[in-house]
Amino acid sequence: MKKAISGLHSIRKTKKGFTLVEIVLVLAILIILTAIIVPNFSGILRGAKESSDDVTLSTLNNATALYAVNEGVSTTAVFAGISSDSIKISTLVSKGYLTASPVPQQAGSEFVFDSAAGIWTVMIPVSSADSQPGNLLYKSDFSSINGINILKGAWQVIDGVLSPVKSGEDRAILPGTGGTDYDIQMNAVLGSSKTGSSGYGIYYRATEEADITGYCFQYDPGAGNRFVVKKVTNGKEAASFQMASMTKVMGTDFDVNAAHKIEISVIGDNHVITVDGIKVMDFSDSTFTSGSVGVRSWSDSQVQISDVSVTAN
């Protein structure tokens, strides 16, 4: 009996708890694992929501096309005169082309019918968390063409880059950028041109319609390698009222076709434009006092636009 008690006593003596160091080490490992897993899971969830919305967009566009065929009208005229997006979707539901009104999976987004292009898109606003610091109005990594307001021509998004699909006049507005004073930043690369008339433009304080009105800064090798600013009214450009030679302000070794960072800052009637951190224009004009930010290309321009942000001043 004494031996049994002695053995039990021995077992109790060798059974130890975790030390403080071991507990801290386990907690540290758990924290590291959480930091790795949670962002990955968030990314997977976000991707799933985007994929779900893409499927819904396909359904919406197919239903609209079928509706247009049966009614004998073009898709651009299907919802002419109807201003409410909910009414547009409910029209398809009431006519039996959809079983129910779809709900976007991405937080705060909405399905919008682009009457100019005749297709549905999903409008994704800047999150409130992102919009507070620095009054950010717009920021995009161009993961999708959805949400970009195409005014004219056709645009595409590939690997985070926005570019025109084919030759011609292309115009697009960046949603949520309407305002008076803001700072625009973007990176752009201009490819080679067969016609020699290539270039790209950045609209600001502009209307959101195909026949656009507002200012347009143009990176314009076709105009003798110049930076120019034009006033556009109802889609028609006036003669350049501001211009600067690329080689004079940037140097004779300036590579026209390389990647460049463009920044436009407009406060009141003061406009300041920089290229790669070098001021190329600083002027005063109050013709247009407010409006949105957009981009354009023309002829056979092969512009590639990325890393765009618009911040309210």
C-alpha positions in Angstrom: 0.0 0.0 0.0 2.8 2.3 0.8 4.4 1.6 -2.6 1.2 2.6 -4.4 0.9 5.9 -2.5 4.5 6.6 -3.1 4.1 6.0 -6.9 1.0 8.3 -7.0 3.0 11.0 -5.2 5.8 10.6 -7.8 3.3 11.1 -10.7 1.9 14.3 -9.1 5.3 15.7 -8.7 6.2 15.3 -12.4 3.0 16.8 -13.7 3.8 20.5 -14.4 1.7 23.4 -15.8 2.8 25.8 -18.6 5.4 28.4 -17.8 4.8 32.1 -18.5 7.3 31.9 -21.3 5.5 29.1 -23.0 2.1 30.8 -22.7 3.6 34.0 -24.2 5.2 32.0 -27.0 1.9 30.3 -27.9 0.0 33.6 -27.9 2.7 35.1 -30.2 2.3 32.2 -32.6 -1.5 32.6 -32.6 -1.2 36.3 -33.3 1.1 35.7 -36.2 -1.2 33.1 -37.6 -4.2 35.4 -37.3 -2.3 38.2 -39.1 -1.7 35.8 -42.0 -5.1 34.1 -42.2 -7.5 37.0 -41.7 -6.3 39.2 -44.6 -6.2 36.1 -46.9 -9.7 35.2 -45.9 -10.9 38.8 -46.4 -9.3 38.7 -49.9 -11.1 35.4 -50.7 -14.4 36.8 -49.5 -14.0 40.0 -51.5 -13.1 38.0 -54.6 -16.2 35.8 -54.1 -18.4 38.9 -53.8 -16.9 40.4 -57.0 -17.5 37.1 -58.9 -21.1 36.9 -57.7 -21.7 40.5 -58.9 -20.1 39.6 -62.3 -22.5 36.7 -62.7 -25.4 39.0 -61.8 -24.3 41.6 -64.3 -24.2 38.9 -67.0 -27.8 37.9 -66.0 -28.9 41.6 -66.1 -27.3 42.2 -69.5 -28.9 39.0 -71.0 -32.3 39.9 -69.6 -32.0 43.5 -71.0 -30.9 42.2 -74.4 -33.8 39.8 -74.6 -36.2 42.5 -73.5 -34.8 44.8 -76.2 -35.3 42.1 -78.9 -38.8 41.3 -77.9 -39.8 45.0 -77.7 -38.0 45.8 -80.9 -35.8 48.6 -79.5 -32.0 49.0 -79.0 -30.6 48.4 -75.5 -29.5 52.0 -75.3 -33.2 53.0 -75.6 -34.7 50.3 -73.4 -34.9 52.5 -70.3 -35.1 55.9 -72.0 -36.8 58.5 -69.9 -36.6 56.3 -66.7 -34.3 57.9 -64.1 -34.5 55.5 -61.2 -32.2 52.4 -61.3 -34.7 50.5 -59.1 -37.5 51.2 -61.6 -35.2 49.9 -64.4 -34.6 46.6 -62.6 -38.3 46.3 -61.5 -39.2 46.8 -65.2 -37.4 43.6 -66.0 -38.9 41.9 -63.1 -42.5 43.0 -63.9 -42.0 41.9 -67.5 -40.9 38.4 -66.4 -37.3 38.7 -67.6 -36.0 38.5 -64.0 -37.5 36.5 -61.1 -36.4 39.1 -58.5 -34.5 42.3 -58.1 -30.8 41.4 -57.6 -28.8 42.8 -54.7 -25.1 43.6 -55.2 -22.8 41.6 -52.8 -20.1 44.3 -52.5 -20.9 46.7 -49.7 -22.4 50.0 -50.6 -22.4 49.2 -54.4 -25.4 49.4 -56.8 -26.2 48.1 -60.2 -26.4 51.0 -62.7 -27.6 50.9 -66.3 -25.2 52.8 -68.7 -27.7 54.1 -71.3 -24.8 55.3 -73.6 -23.2 51.9 -73.7 -26.3 49.8 -73.3 -25.0 47.6 -70.5 -25.3 47.2 -66.8 -22.3 48.0 -64.5 -21.8 47.8 -60.7 -21.0 51.2 -59.1 -18.5 50.7 -56.2 -18.1 53.8 -54.1 -14.9 54.6 -52.1 -15.4 53.1 -48.6 -15.9 55.6 -45.8 -12.7 54.4 -44.1 -10.7 55.3 -47.2 -12.5 58.5 -47.9 -11.9 60.2 -44.6 -8.0 60.6 -44.6 -7.2 63.4 -46.9 -10.8 63.7 -48.2 -10.2 61.0 -50.8 -12.9 61.1 -53.5 -11.6 58.3 -55.8 -8.9 55.7 -55.8 -8.7 52.7 -58.1 -6.4 49.8 -58.8 -8.6 49.1 -61.9 -9.3 45.5 -60.9 -12.5 45.8 -63.0 -14.1 48.0 -65.6 -17.3 48.0 -63.6 -18.1 51.4 -62.1 -16.2 53.4 -64.7 -18.6 55.7 -66.5 -17.8 55.3 -70.2 -19.0 58.3 -72.2 -17.6 57.4 -75.6 -15.7 54.6 -77.4 -14.7 51.6 -75.4 -12.2 51.0 -72.5 -10.8 47.9 -71.0 -9.1 46.9 -67.7 -6.2 44.4 -67.8 -3.9 43.7 -64.8 -4.8 47.0 -63.1 -4.4 49.2 -66.2 -7.1 51.2 -67.9 -6.7 51.6 -71.7 -8.8 52.2 -74.8 -9.9 49.1 -76.7 -9.4 50.4 -80.3 -8.6 53.5 -82.3 -11.0 56.5 -82.2 -12.3 59.0 -79.6 -12.6 57.5 -76.2 -13.9 59.3 -73.1 -14.7 58.1 -69.6 -15.5 59.7 -66.2 -14.3 58.4 -62.8 -17.4 58.1 -60.5 -17.6 60.1 -57.3 -15.1 62.8 -58.4 -17.6 65.7 -58.8 -16.4 68.8 -57.0 -14.8 72.1 -57.2 -11.2 71.9 -55.7 -9.2 68.7 -55.9 -5.9 67.1 -56.6 -5.6 64.5 -59.3 -2.8 62.0 -59.6 -2.3 59.3 -62.1 0.4 57.3 -63.9 0.3 57.0 -67.6 2.3 55.4 -70.4 1.8 56.4 -74.1 2.7 53.7 -76.6 3.8 54.3 -80.2 1.5 55.6 -82.9 1.3 54.9 -86.6 -0.4 58.2 -87.4 1.8 60.3 -85.2 -1.3 62.1 -83.7 -1.4 60.1 -80.4 -1.9 61.5 -77.0 -4.2 61.4 -73.9 -6.1 63.8 -71.9 -7.3 64.3 -68.4 -10.7 66.0 -67.9 -11.4 68.0 -64.8 -14.3 70.2 -63.6 -16.1 68.4 -66.4 -19.7 67.3 -67.0 -20.6 63.6 -67.1 -22.0 63.3 -70.6 -20.8 62.2 -74.0 -20.6 65.7 -75.3 -18.5 66.7 -72.4 -17.9 70.3 -71.1 -14.9 71.2 -69.0 -11.1 71.6 -68.9 -8.9 69.1 -70.5 -5.1 68.8 -69.9 -3.5 67.0 -72.8 -0.3 65.1 -73.0 0.1 65.7 -76.7 3.1 64.5 -78.7 0.9 65.0 -81.8 0.9 68.7 -81.2 4.7 69.1 -81.4 5.5 67.3 -78.1 3.5 69.8 -75.9 1.5 69.9 -72.8 -1.7 71.8 -73.5 -4.9 72.8 -71.7 -8.1 73.2 -73.7 -11.6 74.3 -72.9 -14.2 71.8 -74.1 -17.8 72.8 -74.7 -20.4 70.2 -75.7 -17.7 67.9 -76.9 -15.9 70.5 -79.0 -12.5 71.7 -78.2 -11.4 75.3 -78.4 -7.8 76.2 -79.3 -5.2 75.5 -76.6 -5.1 78.5 -74.2 -2.2 77.1 -72.2 0.7 75.2 -73.6 4.3 74.3 -72.8 7.0 72.5 -74.7 7.9 69.1 -73.3 11.6 69.4 -74.0 11.9 72.9 -72.7 10.3 72.2 -69.3 11.4 68.6 -68.9 14.7 68.5 -70.7 15.9 67.3 -74.1 16.2 63.7 -72.9 12.6 63.5 -71.9 11.1 60.2 -73.1 7.7 60.8 -74.5 6.7 57.2 -74.5 7.9 56.3 -71.0 5.7 56.1 -67.8 5.0 59.5 -66.2 3.2 60.7 -63.2 0.7 63.5 -63.9 -0.7 65.7 -61.1 -3.3 68.4 -61.5 -4.2 70.6 -58.6 -7.0 73.1 -58.9 -8.1 75.5 -56.2 -10.5 78.3 -57.0 -9.2 79.8 -60.3 -5.6 78.6 -59.8 -4.5 75.5 -61.8 -1.1 73.9 -61.2 0.0 70.9 -63.3 3.1 68.9 -62.7 4.8 66.0 -64.6 7.1 63.7 -62.6 7.2 66.3 -59.9 8.2 69.2 -62.2 5.8 72.1 -62.6 4.9 72.5 -66.2 1.9 74.9 -65.9 0.6 77.4 -63.3 -2.2 79.7 -64.5 -5.5 81.3 -63.5 -8.9 80.7 -65.2 -12.5 80.5 -63.8 -14.5 79.4 -66.9 -15.5 76.1 -65.3 -16.0 76.1 -61.6 -17.0 72.5 -60.8 -17.4 69.1 -62.2 -15.9 65.6 -62.4 -12.6 64.0 -63.4 -12.2 61.8 -66.5 -9.8 60.6 -69.2 -9.7 60.6 -72.9 -7.7 59.3 -75.8 -7.9 59.8 -79.5 -6.7 58.4 -82.9 -4.6 55.3 -82.4 -3.3 56.3 -79.0 -2.2 53.3 -76.9 -2.3 55.0 -73.5 -2.2 52.9 -70.3 -3.5 54.6 -67.1 -3.0 53.3 -63.6 -2.8 54.3 -59.9 -5.4 57.1 -60.1 -6.5 59.1 -57.1 -8.6 62.2 -56.7 -8.4 64.1 -53.3 -10.5 67.0 -52.4 -8.6 70.2 -51.5 
